[in-house]
Structure formats: C-alpha cells, structure tokens
Amino acid sequence: MMMVGMGAGLAAAFGGAAASAQSSDAQSPKEVTDYRGRHVALGTARRIACIGGAITETLYALGAQDRVVAVDTTSTWPVEALKNKKSLGYMRSISAEGVLSVQPDLILSLNDAGPPTALEQLMASSVPVIMVDSTPTPETILSRTRFLANVVACQKQGEALCQRITQGFDALAQWRAALPTPPLKAIFVMSMQNGRPMVAGAGTAADSMIKLTGCVNAAGTMHGYKMLNDEALIPMAPQVVLLMEQSAERIQSELMGTAAFMQTPAGQSKGFVPMEGGHMLGFGPDTPHVALELAQKINVFRKPA
C-alpha cells in the first residue's frame, strides 16, 4: 500500500449549497483512495488546486468555491471560476512548478490530465494529489460528486446535489423517449486541418454527449478523434454538426466551403449547433441541463414526419 502526502434546480445548487457548506459539521476523511488506487493522506484542504473542469464545477456546486485557489483553463463553468481564480493552464499541459507556485494544500486532478511527467512531479511533492475519475458517463458524474463531497466534507450537500442530478437525467430520459424515430445522426467536429474535419468517435466525451441528446454518432464506428477525408465523411451523412462556440464560426465557414460536406444533410440544411466547449464536454453536475438544452437545439433540424 502506497501512502502519499435541471437547469434552475442545478443553478440553485451553485448558490444554495454555499451557505450550507459553511455550516456543515461533517469531517473530511484522513485518507482516501483515489481513482488510481493510491491511498492519499489529506490535510486541511483549504487551498485546493483543481485540474479539470468537472472537478471545479463540482466544488462550486457543493459550495466549496472559497477553498479553491487555482483552476485549469477547462474550468469554464461556472464562468466566475476562471475570472476569480489563478490559472494553471491547460489540463493536458500542466506545469508542476506552476501548480505548486499557488501553494495548494491539496491538488485534485482528473485522471486524463497531463503530461505524465508533470503529474509524477506533483505526486512526488509534499502536497497531497488525488486523481479523479474522468469517464464521461452519468454514473461517473454521480460517483465523482459523492467522492469530492467526501473529500471536502460536504456530504449532505453532495447527496442533495446527486438527487438533483438524478432528477435531471430522469427528465432527459423522458425527453429522449418522446422523440420520434429514427434518431438524428450527428457528429462533433473539434477542428479543421487542411480542409479536413477532426471528428469525435467512440470513447470520447462528445460521443457520450451525442448519445445523451438522443442522437446517433455518425462517426461512432471509429474510436477517438480522427481526421476524415471526403470518402469517409459523405457516407456518414450527418444531419447535425456539434461545434464548440469558441471555434464554431471558423469551422462552419470551412465546412461550408467543402464540396464533400455540402453533399451531406447537415451541409444542405446548415445544421450547425454550437455550445460552449467546457460546458458541453466537461461532464460536470450541470450535464443533464446541458444535454437537454443541446437536444432541444438539435431538434430544430428534425424534418416533420
């Protein structure tokens, strides 16, 4: 054993949890087992560095935002996180020196952060580092919420938040059940390179979000992110293209200038649905509301029966 040092309801959780967190009599555990099976001894957890937007969003929803001193650039929700906290840079190119410079007494990191060398340096430091599950599923959102609530001694707030999350997913399931068949075919385009789209396949957060909206991922037969040539894109026949707001205008313009894309239903209907990237792909507590909002936007492109 290794020892190392739905929309309105969820929105209310961000504000309402704060006051209750202040008066909680719960205690943080002295030790937790993180996602990698490491046994981590906890200290006071009053200066937390968050690496991963889902972690930041969860701590805010639990009312523990005053204990957060720094966040990474994927922590775009709630919007005040990046505005009010020190930035640690992008979660997959973290600098160990940069993280330690904010003098945290606890580092919470999603398991897919990096680079590995930086994480190893952090784990070799005297600051406790807890690796957190980053799997983009509803089940993980709930288990991660309970885990983080335990770490920051907000167990009651965590259970209340999990109840609201579950209710949100139930409402989303009802929406999906009422959709006509067949489901719409969607793709998520991350970027464009030399006129070719980089599209999300299976095993990605985008794939999980597409499924939550009740759509089929037209690129779901491939795994991870892949560049598509014309021969691959045309038979996918996507009806909707999901984009990150940050790059939507540029990608949409490039796609509309591509002959192959214009042969697809999405090209012919200009079926683009943008959303803020971190909110759409972060899989934090607000995910049920995000997915329902996205599903409603997508539904505009469904042709009447």
Residue pairs with C-beta under 8 A, 6 or more apart in sequence:
1 39
2 38
2 39
3 31
3 39
3 40
3 41
4 38
4 39
4 40
4 41
4 123
4 128
4 129
5 41
5 43
5 125
5 126
5 127
5 128
6 164
6 167
6 168
6 171
6 172
6 288
6 289
6 292
7 289
7 292
7 293
9 164
9 167
9 168
10 61
10 164
10 165
10 168
10 285
10 286
10 288
10 289
11 286
11 289
13 61
13 160
13 161
13 164
13 285
14 60
14 61
14 78
16 63
17 61
17 62
17 63
17 154
17 157
17 160
17 161
18 63
18 65
18 66
19 63
20 63
20 156
20 157
21 62
21 63
21 64
21 152
21 154
21 157
22 63
24 153
24 154
24 155
24 156
24 157
26 153
26 154
26 155
26 156
27 153
28 42
28 45
28 150
28 151
28 152
28 153
29 42
29 150
29 151
30 41
30 42
31 39
31 40
31 41
31 42
32 39
32 40
32 42
32 130
32 147
32 150
32 151
33 39
33 40
34 40
34 130
34 131
34 132
35 111
35 131
35 132
35 133
36 111
36 131
38 123
38 131
40 128
40 129
40 130
41 128
42 106
42 128
42 151
43 105
43 106
43 128
44 105
45 67
45 105
45 106
45 151
45 152
45 153
46 67
46 105
47 67
47 69
47 102
47 103
47 104
47 105
47 106
48 59
48 64
48 67
48 68
48 69
48 104
48 105
48 106
48 107
48 108
48 152
49 68
49 69
49 70
49 71
49 88
49 99
49 102
49 104
49 106
49 107
49 108
50 56
50 59
50 68
50 70
50 71
50 72
50 75
50 88
50 108
51 72
51 88
51 91
51 94
51 99
51 107
51 108
51 109
51 110
51 113
52 72
52 74
52 75
52 91
52 108
52 109
52 110
52 113
52 132
52 134
53 71
53 72
53 74
53 75
53 76
53 77
53 91
53 278
53 282
53 284
54 110
54 132
54 134
54 141
54 144
54 282
54 283
54 284
55 75
55 108
55 109
55 110
55 132
55 144
55 148
56 68
56 71
56 72
56 75
56 77
56 81
56 284
57 75
57 77
57 78
57 81
57 282
57 284
57 285
57 286
58 144
58 145
58 148
58 284
58 285
59 65
59 67
59 68
59 108
59 148
59 152
60 68
60 78
60 81
61 145
61 161
61 284
61 285
61 286
62 145
62 148
62 149
62 152
62 154
62 157
62 158
62 161
63 154
63 157
64 152
64 154
65 81
67 152
68 81
68 85
69 85
69 86
69 102
69 103
69 104
70 85
70 86
70 87
70 88
70 99
70 102
70 104
71 81
71 82
71 85
71 86
71 87
71 88
72 87
72 88
72 89
72 90
72 91
72 94
72 113
73 82
73 87
73 88
73 89
73 90
73 91
74 90
74 91
74 278
74 282
75 81
75 82
75 85
75 278
76 82
76 276
76 277
76 278
76 279
76 282
77 276
77 278
77 279
77 282
77 284
77 286
86 102
88 94
88 95
88 98
88 99
88 102
89 95
89 98
91 109
91 110
91 112
91 113
91 114
92 112
92 113
92 114
92 115
93 114
93 115
94 109
94 113
94 114
94 115
94 118
94 119
94 122
95 118
96 118
96 119
96 121
96 122
96 125
99 107
99 118
99 122
100 122
100 125
100 127
104 127
105 127
105 128
106 127
106 128
106 130
106 151
107 122
107 127
107 128
107 129
107 130
108 130
108 132
108 148
108 151
109 119
109 122
109 129
109 130
109 131
109 132
110 131
110 132
110 133
110 134
111 131
111 132
111 133
111 134
112 134
113 119
119 129
119 131
122 129
123 129
130 151
132 144
132 147
132 148
133 140
133 143
133 144
133 147
134 140
136 204
136 205
136 208
136 209
136 281
136 283
137 208
137 283
138 165
138 169
138 212
138 287
138 288
140 283
141 165
141 283
141 284
141 285
141 287
142 162
142 165
142 166
145 158
145 161
145 162
145 165
145 285
146 155
146 158
146 159
146 162
148 158
149 155
149 157
149 158
149 159
149 161
150 158
161 285
164 285
165 285
165 287
165 288
167 288
168 287
168 288
168 289
168 292
169 288
171 288
171 292
172 212
172 288
172 291
172 292
172 295
175 214
175 292
175 295
176 213
176 214
176 295
179 214
179 299
180 302
180 305
182 216
183 214
183 215
183 216
184 214
184 215
184 216
184 239
184 240
184 298
184 301
184 302
185 215
185 216
185 217
185 218
185 236
185 237
185 238
185 239
185 240
185 265
186 210
186 213
186 215
186 216
186 217
186 218
186 238
186 239
186 240
186 241
186 242
186 298
187 197
187 199
187 200
187 210
187 217
187 218
187 219
187 236
187 238
187 240
187 241
187 242
187 266
188 199
188 200
188 204
188 206
188 207
188 209
188 210
188 217
188 241
188 242
188 243
189 197
189 198
189 199
189 200
189 241
189 242
189 243
189 251
189 255
190 198
190 199
190 200
190 206
190 225
190 244
191 197
191 198
191 247
191 251
192 198
192 250
192 251
192 254
192 255
193 227
195 254
195 257
195 258
196 227
196 228
196 229
197 227
197 228
197 233
197 251
197 255
197 261
198 225
198 226
198 227
198 228
199 219
199 222
199 225
199 226
199 227
199 228
200 206
200 207
200 210
200 217
200 219
200 224
200 225
201 207
201 217
201 219
201 220
201 221
201 222
201 223
201 224
201 225
201 226
202 217
202 220
202 221
202 222
202 223
202 224
203 223
203 224
204 224
204 225
205 281
205 282
205 283
206 217
206 242
206 280
206 281
207 217
207 220
208 283
209 242
209 280
209 281
209 283
209 290
209 291
209 294
210 216
210 217
210 242
211 217
212 287
212 291
212 295
213 291
213 294
213 295
213 298
214 295
215 240
215 295
215 298
218 236
218 237
218 238
219 226
219 228
219 236
228 236
230 258
230 259
230 260
233 260
233 261
233 264
234 260
234 263
234 264
236 264
237 264
237 265
238 264
238 265
238 266
238 271
239 264
239 265
239 266
239 269
239 271
239 301
240 266
240 271
240 272
240 273
240 298
240 301
241 252
241 255
241 266
241 271
241 272
241 273
242 273
242 274
242 275
242 280
242 294
242 298
243 251
243 252
243 272
243 273
243 274
243 275
244 274
244 275
244 276
244 277
244 280
244 281
245 274
245 275
245 276
245 277
246 276
246 277
248 272
248 274
252 272
255 261
255 267
256 262
256 267
256 270
258 267
261 267
262 268
265 271
266 272
266 301
269 301
271 301
273 294
273 297
273 298
273 301
275 290
275 293
275 294
275 297
279 286
279 290
280 290
280 294
